[in-house]
């Protein structure tokens, strides 16, 4: 077994042990991603991006109608906490293995005007083969739909990499019909980011959730079923064969 595969399996297994559901790695020299407020010289030395996801509870999402609930708020926060914990532990594991790593927080805004973090978790996840950019402007996973949260790690630890998923939302338009802001269009490039954020601000104040969240389109983006998971396999956490 090559060292790149050993590193990949090591991090994948630790992700599973810590509660992660999705794992993928992107070669950032082949698929560069935009970053904000990060040292450019350091980034050039970290050519791999690790994307990790956790699945949200269907029953929590089912309680959402046309606005976020307090139950969803708590679930959202706990998902971010779990993801940050996984990223922190994996970065430490990478360092013990002789590499360098920067865990990027699951939900941290560095540019409030444009609502941007240090990088786009969904952009990295797409490059790492965990799904595609859906009409709702979120990452859509073949097995879990948009019912996931993501975190990222940048590293120089040599690893095998995954390929992007060649799929799309096809004829599904459930998210368009339910979007309370009317922000989702047939063409994802026409997604109304500002309109979406204005609705999030309204929800934050009106429903006392204290965070810019919604969940309506996430609920609408249902998993495609076990058949799709077996067909695509990208990112789905499987028990690795460590005997080879």
C-alpha angles and dihedrals in degrees: 000000000000120000091244091060092044090055092046094051092044093056093040092053092047089050090054093047091053094050105269121146102189131044132174141151129217130199101230093193087066097035109030117196129205116253133189131210094357126125107263095205090054093046091057088061094053106068098165129074120199116202121197129184139187124203118239120230112265092212092057091051092047088064090064116096114162101334140030119279129217088244090057090048091057092044090050092051093047091050089054090048092052092047093049090049091051092048092048093052094044091051089053090048090051090051091051088052090057100263137111124240141179116201110209113212116250094232116016124132118211096168111041095180092059095027094234134151127203086285140346108271090197092052091053092044090053091052089048093056100252096125146301137281106269130207087263088063090245131112110269115204119206093235105028104030112210092326093112142090123217143210132182141213126196114207147157095218106124111246142160111259136221130233125239118261112254099215142101142194088271109188096344112118102158093123092055092057096051103038105123091206097046085232098132117088134182089256111057089211087067094056109140102231094174094048090050093050093048089055090048090054089051091051091047092059101032099049099032094235093139093214138079098253138128116164097190097113091039089058091048092052098078126186114267094227140257093295092064092047090055091046098050104027090179110148095346108139109245129175104263122226102238094174095088 
